[in-house]
């Protein structure tokens, strides 16, 4: 079974990651490192990541669904699966923003 491959190239995701306070940025990098050592089945089952489909957000064209996962203790990221890749989209400034609520 192949490992998850990370795609961190989305500019909005990069802005969110690089603008995190240092302790949270370190925590996010630990999560990303953990992810690249996992298979997709492990990602789906991991209770710490809480991979869940976001029904309230319309995915971009060509993407079947957008998901959220815990990237730090207090923040969630949005991403989608593309084959073996997890393609990151954003890191929300707060929990509700992940789900399109405000």
C-alpha positions as CSV (number, residue, x, y, z in Angstrom):
1,X,0.0,0.0,0.0
2,X,1.5,3.4,-1.0
3,X,1.9,6.3,1.3
4,X,0.0,9.6,1.0
5,X,1.8,12.2,-1.1
6,X,1.5,15.9,0.0
7,X,0.7,18.7,-2.4
8,X,1.4,22.0,-0.5
9,X,1.5,24.2,-3.6
10,X,-1.8,26.1,-3.2
11,X,-0.9,29.8,-2.4
12,X,-3.8,30.2,0.0
13,X,-2.6,27.1,1.9
14,X,0.9,28.4,2.0
15,X,-0.2,31.8,3.2
16,X,-2.2,30.2,6.0
17,X,0.7,27.9,7.0
18,X,3.5,30.5,6.9
19,X,1.3,33.1,8.8
20,X,0.6,30.7,11.7
21,X,2.2,31.7,15.0
22,X,5.5,29.7,15.5
23,X,4.1,27.0,17.9
24,X,1.1,26.3,15.7
25,X,3.3,26.3,12.5
26,X,5.5,23.7,14.2
27,X,2.5,21.7,15.1
28,X,1.2,21.9,11.5
29,X,4.5,20.7,10.2
30,X,4.5,17.7,12.6
31,X,1.0,16.8,11.3
32,X,2.2,17.1,7.6
33,X,5.2,14.9,8.4
34,X,2.8,12.4,10.1
35,X,0.6,12.4,7.0
36,X,3.3,11.6,4.5
37,X,4.2,8.5,6.5
38,X,0.6,7.2,6.4
39,X,-1.5,5.2,3.9
40,X,-4.9,6.6,2.9
41,X,-6.7,3.9,5.0
42,X,-4.7,5.1,8.0
43,X,-5.7,8.7,7.2
44,X,-9.4,7.8,7.1
45,X,-9.2,5.9,10.4
46,X,-7.0,8.3,12.4
47,X,-9.0,9.8,15.2
48,X,-6.6,12.7,15.7
49,X,-6.9,14.0,12.1
50,X,-10.7,13.7,12.0
51,X,-10.9,13.5,8.2
52,X,-14.4,14.6,7.3
53,X,-16.3,15.6,4.2
54,X,-17.6,19.2,4.1
55,X,-21.1,19.1,2.7
56,X,-21.6,22.9,3.0
57,X,-18.8,23.8,0.6
58,X,-19.1,23.3,-3.2
59,X,-15.9,21.7,-4.5
60,X,-14.0,23.2,-7.4
61,X,-14.6,21.8,-10.9
62,X,-13.2,18.3,-11.3
63,X,-13.1,17.7,-7.6
64,X,-15.7,15.3,-6.1
65,X,-15.5,16.5,-2.5
66,X,-13.7,18.8,-0.2
67,X,-12.6,17.5,3.2
68,X,-11.4,19.0,6.5
69,X,-8.8,17.6,8.8
70,X,-7.2,18.7,12.0
71,X,-3.8,20.3,11.2
72,X,-3.1,21.7,14.7
73,X,-4.9,21.5,18.0
74,X,-7.1,24.5,17.2
75,X,-7.1,24.7,13.4
76,X,-8.4,22.6,10.5
77,X,-7.2,22.5,6.9
78,X,-9.2,21.8,3.8
79,X,-8.0,19.4,1.2
80,X,-9.1,16.8,-1.3
81,X,-7.8,13.4,-2.5
82,X,-6.4,13.1,-6.0
83,X,-5.1,9.6,-6.4
84,X,-2.3,9.2,-3.9
85,X,-2.1,12.9,-3.4
86,X,-3.6,15.0,-0.7
87,X,-4.0,18.4,-2.2
88,X,-4.2,21.1,0.5
89,X,-6.4,24.2,-0.2
90,X,-6.6,26.3,3.0
91,X,-5.9,26.5,6.7
92,X,-8.8,28.2,8.3
93,X,-8.4,31.1,10.7
94,X,-11.0,29.5,13.0
95,X,-12.9,26.3,13.2
96,X,-16.2,27.6,11.8
97,X,-14.5,29.1,8.7
98,X,-13.6,25.6,7.6
99,X,-17.2,24.8,7.1
100,X,-18.2,28.0,5.2
101,X,-20.0,29.4,8.3
102,X,-19.5,32.8,9.8
